[in-house]
Amino acid sequence: METIHTPALQSRLPSVGTTIFTVMSGLATEKGAVNLGQGFPDFDADPRLLQDVTDAMARGLNQYPPMTGVPVLREAVAAKVKAIYGPGYDPVSEITITAGATQAILTAILAVVHPGDEVIVLEPCYDSYVPNIELAGGTVVRVPLTPGTFRPDFDKIAAAITPRTRAILINSPHNPSGTVWTRADMLKLQDILAPTEVLLISDEVYEHMVYDGQLHQSAARFPGLAARAFIVSSFGKTYHVTGWKIGYVAAPAALTAEFRKVHQFNVFTVNTPMQFGLASYMANPKAYLTCRPSIAPNAICSARGSSAPSSACCPAKALISSAWISRP
C-alpha cells in the first residue's frame, strides 16, 4: 500500500517563527497581564465613527469597492494630508486605501524590490520589514540607530548606499523607541538621497502620537523626499480601531501605478463599510482636529504649525491628536 505523506517544503522564510506580537498577546491572555506587546488602546473608538460604519452597512454598502479605495475616502485622505503637511496628492492617482499599514509596506516592497536589490533598514525596526524584503528576493542592509537615543546615524546611512540600493525604510515616530525624526533629520536624508535613485518607504503609522511640542515631520513636507516616497499611514492607529485593518499609501503617480499592480493581486481591495464610515467621519475636520480632553490631548495645532493661541489646543506636555490614538 502506498504511503501517504506531505511533500517536503523548502521554507521561503527559514529563520522566521511566530511573530512576537502573537507570542506576547498569547502570554498576556494566559497570565491575565496588561498587554504592552501590541499596539492597541484600552478604550473604545468614538461612538460616532462606529455609527457611521453601521449606517454604511444599513445603506447596503457591503459589496466590492474600487480596487484603489472608495473615492470619497481617498478625497478625505488627500484633504487631510494637504491640511496638515502642505503638499497636494491627487486622490485619483496618488492615494490608495490598503488593508492596514503592514500590507501597505509589503506591497510597496514587492512592487519595487527585485532579486538582488539592497534595502536599508534602520534597526531596531518593526518586525515585518526584514521578512518582506526577503520575500521579494532583496538583500537586507542593516544600519543600527544610535544606541541610547535611537537617532539616525547619517554617516552610516550614507556609507550603506551602493549602486544596488533600491530603497530605504524609515519609521517616525519610531517603533519601538518612540524617537521622532526632526526637520533637520529629514533634510539631511533628503540631501543624502538627492543624487541617487533610491526610493523611500516612510512608515508613519504613529504620525499623530507626537509629544513635548514636537512636530511630526512627514516625508510629505519635503519635496525631495515626497517625490521618491511611499508614505504609509494607518486608520487603525489613528482612530484606535486596529482590528479593522485599514490604512493608506500616498505616493507620486508613477510609484502608485506600480504599487497598485501588486495591491490588486494581493488583497484587491479593502472592506467597504469601514471605508465609507471613515470617509463620513472625516468629513467634519473637528473629528480629528478638535481636542477631547476626556480621551487625550490634541497635537494637530502643533502638527500644522498653527499660529492659533495655546488655548486653542489642549494644554499638557503630551501632545497627541484627540481621535488618533493607539500597528495595524
N, C-alpha and C positions, 0 to 999 in steps of 0.2 A: 504494500500500500504506500502510495506516495506521501511523503511527509509535508504537511502544510507549514509554511514558515513565512515570516515577514522579511522581505528583501533588506539587505544591509543598505544603510544610507550614509553617505558622507555629508556631515553637517556643513551648512553654509556659515554657521557661527559656532565653531567648535569650542571656543573659550567662553561662551555666554551661557549663564544659567538663568534662573528665575530672577526677574528684576527685584532690586532691593525694596521698591515700594510695595510689591506684593508680599515680600517676606515680613517687612515691618508692620504692615497693616494686619497681616495674619496674627503676628505676635501680640499686637495691641488688642485685637479682639479676644484672643486666647487668654491674655492676662488681665483683661479689663483695664488696660492702661490708656492714658491720654495719647492719642496718635499724633506724634510730631513728625512722622516719617513721610507723610504725603500732604500735598498742598491743597487742602480744602478747609473751609472755615467751620466753626461750631455754631453757626447761626443760619437762619433761613434767608433765602433771597427775598427781594422786595415783592410783597404780595401782588402788586400791580403788574409786575413782569410775568408772574405765574398766571394771572388772569388774562393777560394779553395772549399768552400761548394757548390757554384754554379756549379763548374766544376764536383764535385761528382754527383750532380743531373743530369747533362747533360750526364755523362757517364753511367747513368742507375742504379746508386747505391741507389735505393729507396725502396728495399724490406727488409724483416726482416733480421737483422744481427744476429750473435750468441747471445745467452742469456747473456753471460758474457761480451759482447762488442767485437768490431772488433779486431782481433789480432794486427793489426798494431798500433792501438791506445793504447792498453794495453802495447805493447812493448815500445811505446814512453813514457808512464807514468812511467814504470819501469826504463827506462834510465834516465829520469828527476829526479826521487827520488834518484836514486843512485848517480847521479852527484852532487846533492845539499846536501844530507844528509848522504850519505855513504853506508848504508846497501843495499843489493840487495833484490828485490822482484821478484818472478817468475811470469812473465806476464800471464802464463797459469793457475796457481793455486792460485795466491795471489793478483791479480788485477781484480776488477770488475767495469765496467762502469755503472753509475747509472743515473736516471732521476733527477739530481740535488742532492745537499747535504741534503736537508730536507728529501727526500725519502730515502737516504742512512742511515740517522740517525734512522728513523722509522724502516727500515728493520733490522738494527743491533739490535735494542731493541727487536723487535718481534722475532728475531732469538734466543736470549739468555735469555730473561727475562720470567720466569714462574710466574703464580699467587702466590702472597705472597712474591716473591723476593723483596729485597730492592735495590733501585738505588739511589746513591748520586748525587745530582745536586748542583752546586755552584751558589748561587743567588746574584745579578740578572743574568738571563740567557735568551737565545733565547727562544721564546715563544712556540716552538713545543716540547721541551724536556718533560715537565710535562704531557701534554696530551698523548704523545707517550707512556710513562711509564704506565699511567693509562689504555690505550687501551690494553696493554699487561697483565694487571692484577697485575702489580707491585705496590710496595709501594714507594712513593717519599720521600726521606730523604733530607731535605733542609739544606744546610750548607751555612751560609752567608759569602761572601767575606768581607775582612776588609774594614770597612767604610772609605771613603775618598780616599783610594788608590786602592781598588778593588783587592788587592793581596790575594792569597790563605792563609788561616789560617790552617796550617798543624796540629796543636794540635786539632782543631775542626774536621778536616777531619779524623784523626786517631781515635778520640773518636766516630765518626759516624759509623765506620766499625763494623759490627756484623757478626755472623755466617750466617745470612740471606742475607748479602750484595752480590749482583750478579755483579754489575758494578758501575763505577763512570764515569760521563760525565765531561770532561773539554773542555775549549774553549780558545785558544790563537792564535792570538790576540783576545781579548775578545770583544764580542758584549753584552752590548752596550758601555762599558767604554773605550775600546781600550788598556787596560792593557796587556802587553806582559809578559808571563812567562819567567823567566831566567833559565839558565842552573842549577843553584843551586835549583830552584823550582822543576825542572823536576827530578833532582837527589834525592831530598827529597821525592817526590811522589814515585819514584822507590823504595826507601828504605821502605816506609810505606807499599807498595803493595807486596813487595817481599815474605813475609811469608804467604800470603793469596792466595785465588783462585779468587780474584776479577778481573773482566775484565775492560778494559779501552776503552771508546769511546772518541776519541780525535778529536774534531771539529776544523779543521784547514783551514776553507774556506778563511780566511784572511791571510794566511801564507806569502803572498808577499806584505803585507802592513805593513811594519815594519820601524820605524823611528828612528832618532837620533843615527844611527850607531849600533843599537841593532841587534842581530841575532834572527831569528825565530828558536825556539827550538822545532822542531818536535819530537813527540814520536818516530819517526823512528830513531833518533840519539842515542837512549838509549836502549840497548839490553833487559834489564829487563822490559821495557815498551813495546817495539815493539812486544815482544813475547806474550803479552796479549791484544794487542790493535787493534781496528778497527780505522784506520786513514782516516778521511773524508776530501776531498777537492772538489773544485768547479771550473770547467772551466768557468762558468758564471761570477764568481767574477774575476778570473784570467785574462780573456780576454775581460771583460766588455761586455758580451753577456748574461745577466741574463735571458732573455726571452727564451733562448734555453733550459734551464733546463737540464743541463748535468754536471755530476761530476764523482767522482770515490771513491772507497774504497780500501785501501791497508791493508791486514791482513794476518797473518800466514795461511797456507793451511787449517788447521783444522777449524779455525774460518771462513775462506772464504767458506768452504764447507757448513757450517750451514747458513751463510749469503745468499748464492745462493739458498738454498732450499726455502727461503721466497721470495727472489728477483724474482724468476721465476714465482711465482704466484701473485706477487704484480704488477709489471709493465712488466715483462718478459724481455723486452729489451728496448733499447734507440734509438731514431731516427738515421737512418743510414747515410744520407749525412753529418750531423753535425759531426759524429764520423770520417768519412773519411776526412772531411775538417780539423778538428783539428789535425788529425794524419799527414796530409800533411804539415800543418802549423808548427807543432813541429819538423818536420824532419830537419829543419835548426835551430840549437840552438840559432842563433842570434835573432830569433823571440822572445825569452824570456830572453836572456842573454845580449842583447845589449841595450845601453842607447838610448832613443829617447827623448831628452830634450823638444821637442815640445809637448810631451804627459805628461811625468812625469819622475823624476829621477829613476835610477835603483838601486835595492837593492841586486841583485843576487851576485855581487862580495862579498858583506858583508855576505850574507846568506851562501855562500860556504866556508867562511873563507879564501877567496882568498888572496894570497900573492902579487897580482897584485898591482902596484903603484896606488895611489889615482886617478891619471889622467885617469886610465883605467876604472874607474867607474864614475858615474855622480857626480859632486860636489853638495852640498846642504845638509842641515840638514835632509830634508825629503827624506828618503831612501825608494824607492818603485820601484818594478820592472816595466820595461817600458811597457810591453804588459799586465800587470796584475793589473788592477785597478778595481774597484768597487768591500744577502742570496739567495740563489737560489730560 
